Amino acid sequence: MMKERNGRIGALVFALALPGLCALILSSCLSPLDGGAFIKGKNTGTANSGGETGVAAGGDAYLEIRLPGGTGNARAVVTATEKDGMRYVITLSGPNGESISRILNGGENTLSERVAPGTWTITVKAYVDVPDPSVSSVYRLGQLRGMGTASAIAQSGQSASVAITLKTVTGVAAFDELAAAITNADDGDVVLVTEAIELTGTIPIPANKTVTLLAEGEKVISRAAGFTGYFFDLSSVNSVLNLGDPSGDGELYLRGSKPALTDPLILVYDAGAELVMHDHVFLVDNATSGSAGAVFISCGSFEMNGGTIGGNTATGSGSGVSVGGTTPSTPGTFTMNGGTISGNDASAYTGGGVRVSLDGFFTMAGGSITGNTAGTGGGVYVDSGGNFTSTGGSVTSNTASIGGGGVAVGGSGTFSMQDGSVTGNTASIGGGVAVEGGGDFSMQDGVITGNTATSGANLYDDGATISNTILWNSGTIDNAVPGGAGIGRSGATFLGWNTDVSSWDETETYWNGSSARPDDGVYPMWSGDGSAPTAPIAVAQTAAGAAVALAGIASDLTKHYFLTQDITVSGTWTVIGDDVTSFTGSLNGNRHTITFALGVTIIPSVSSNIYMGLFGYMDGATVRNLTVAGTLDYTNTDTTHHFLVGGIAGDAWNGVSIVNSAVTCDIRITQSVTSSRDFYVGGIAGRIVVGSTISACSSTGNLEVVDFDNNPAIGGIAGMVDSGCSISACYNTGDITHNPSGTSPYLQVGGIAGYLNNTIEYCYNRGIISGPFTSDGVGGIVGNGSGSVSRCVALNPNINSSIPPYGRICGDYITPSNSYGLSTMQLNSAPAAWTNPKDGAGVTTADAAALAWWTGTAGWSIAPTAASRVSEAWVWDSANHRPKLYWEP
């Protein structure tokens, strides 16, 4: 850089994008030294006036530079004759990447700046100004003699005094000089490498000192023959080493001793120790016999703002950087804001670019990890409790011979991808990301695309343990569809993404039963041997029809199953399971539908009783995320068995869970002969017994029962709810009709349950309830029983039952609490008073159409939208003015 000796390069004015002036408020970050130069703010009336009459018009901020003089500081080596031959290079780095550079002559003392609001970093460097031998009367910047840095906040319309202290820069040309300069450094000292230096020993960074190491031009620090130790050791309390500086003068190389095996280049081994690296710094060509080719962080921190870590190897792991922790309370941390980690090789081990383990933390906000090689984790390997968070930057073109070309996560490690990209990486499994051995991977944003692998090009789950956690909230994973090559798992087929992670579905989890898992996001579902809900057997429609598709469930009633597409049942349907050979596994419908075509012939399962539905008898089983549609029409001629009918299950025992499911089919049951047997019919289940539950389910088809003097219990959700069982967060909209051919003296009909012996809460009914001329209870929610009904709402416009008992909420015996019935509900198509406690309080049609009434008066927990739902089953359907279940379209 050359300037004319007497040219004035003084007053500096920055143009603002917005009107108004800004103040530059600088806080000193270095302590003063005798003879050091400093910049001091001065409020003046006009630029360069020298006056001190207060804040300038408009709020300009002015800075006054006072130059160093004499030899008061021996290390400054600034003579009186050199004083006027100084040049001060001032660099300001501001918001949105703005950068401003200025040069002041040594005799000048005033600098004015107008800047954009925001945070600024100011660096001042003092150089000896020397003649250019090739051009007369032209001078060039000579050796760096002083340096200072400060931060600033510019505030529109304000002006304030500021100060920066220049620290003396000590030039060194040999190992002894470098060691002495660092060992004897004052806090904030700057050491300038002026010649190539060979180290014969490790140089420790002093406790409670910050030392900056720069290079004049391009300089290399390497090991002398026979020396295999660290270059620099940050093991003392609060020792800080800055490599390079943001303004980027000179290029500093720390070059190792490949192929000889040595220690890493730099050790960070104290909780308060800190290594900071900037542009134009290169940590290269080192080979270690253990972990970390370049930087090893056990505790303390490493901040990489620029520069290159490349060409290093490790016969252990982390050929570029290895970060861990001696204890969880003092973990090592590595923050990458910029720069490049490239061409490092841990080909037989893990972490070609970076390895993070032992409760260590690696945060990548910028820069690139590229072209590295390892056995596992070509770019990054996260292991043994390590934590990797990506908020930016790129992991690209790395290679792993085994798994995780870009990133491998295992051994209770955690990778949280909040932004950034993993692209163009290659591995045998998991070209982009591989999750194995208990690792956790979550993706909130970013891109995983264009990677290559034999299995799971972009994402791979080894499937070795169900404690692997994979959660995809948002972002892009290329080709992540069933049958696509984008994601894979050992010994399994990708079935699709399961979006159901609410508290209503606690048994299905990739979070290993954790109560802290999120309520949004999607989980990959993999096929397996059916031994667990997380490894279900895939069920799909086949060319041979639904009977073949569903035959596998009937052939092994203990396994777990997962629908991969809609299935239509036609021809003949044989109900699955009875009380001798019951269904004990699980079926995840994955939001698919099983449809019973019109005219299908149903063959019930028969043992102690007659059972009809998708399943006849369930014992401790689970059904979730399933819709049953179409028509179930059956005529019973048996007089010796109890008869149990439900859209999903005829009978459900011993902790059965039916959750997040719907029955939309019409059910019509006819008892063609007189029988004294019990008769239980429900939209979801005929009967639930011994701890079984139905939650977050709906029934929207019409339910009609024709019988000859049976003892029926009929409900929109369940015919009978026995002791210890419950129905919660369910609704029915289909009409329920009983057409007796005899007197039917013990009939019980309810919009949710016919007979209740335990609990119903947070349910509503809109279907018309039509009972016989003789009954044992007809109600908008429950027909009869001895249980508890709370927070329920009956919105059915009419109850048809000419002979009591009947009620707006409960038909007989049960007095509901905090429950409401439609004020205009009619009895036998005529107005009714509804004054019995069984009728509940009244609600108008207008109130029932308002979210505020449901969350206020009714006391329900309803999220405005599915996207804002936390753990509630209900969201508000603003188009239809009603609560709907969060899983509904």
Order of alpha helices (4+ residues) and beta strands (2+ residues): beta-beta-beta-beta-alpha-beta-beta-beta-beta-beta-beta-beta-alpha-beta-beta-beta-beta-beta-beta-beta-beta-beta-beta-beta-beta-beta-beta-beta-beta-beta-beta-beta-beta-beta-beta-beta-beta-beta-beta-beta-beta-beta-beta-beta-beta-beta-beta-beta-beta-beta-beta-alpha-beta-beta-beta-beta-beta-beta-beta-beta-beta-beta-beta-beta-beta-beta-beta-beta-beta-beta-beta-beta-beta-beta-beta-beta-beta-beta-beta-beta-beta-beta-beta-beta-beta-beta-beta-beta-beta-beta-beta-alpha-alpha-beta-beta-beta
